[in-house]
Amino acid sequence: MMGQSGLSAPGHAAAARAVLPMQRWQEIYFRVLSAIMLGLGLYHWAVLIQVVPLYDNTLLSMTMVQQALVIANSVLSLVVAVGLWLLASWGGILWLVYACAHVLLVFAAPRIVPASTTEVLLYLFAIAVYLILMFLKGREARD
């Protein structure tokens, strides 16, 4: 009997440490989003220090509201990227708020936040994938 429990104990420990499949997909998705947000944050910093233009405008030729959005995006994108890379729960929530706010700003103020239809559709697709992964992960955890 003792030999059996000794042999099965490592098996139970390995099973307890096993990562659920949906959790693994969520981790991969968060890391991909993190890399995208890092690139977006670095791009906004390049706009901020006037290395590259944004929508064919330099920072100084933008309105004050657009300048404030560039500054907020340059900081927030990098914070979101770190949160997603660390797989922190606040990283996913902050990204969701960031993505929803971006889509809402495009529709509410198209002159201030110009964006292509493709960009908006990509954000909506990314939000849908995030919500589906969270739903499936929660359902898998209950089972």
Buried (B, 14 or more C-beta within 10 A) or exposed (E): EEEEEEEEEEEEEEEEEEEEEBBEBBBEBBEEBBEBBBEBBBBBBBBBEEEEEBEEBEBEEBEEEBBEBBBEBBEBBBBBBBBBBEBEEEBBEBBBEBBEBBBEBBEEEEEBBBBEEEEBEBBEEBBEEBEEBBEBBEEEEEE
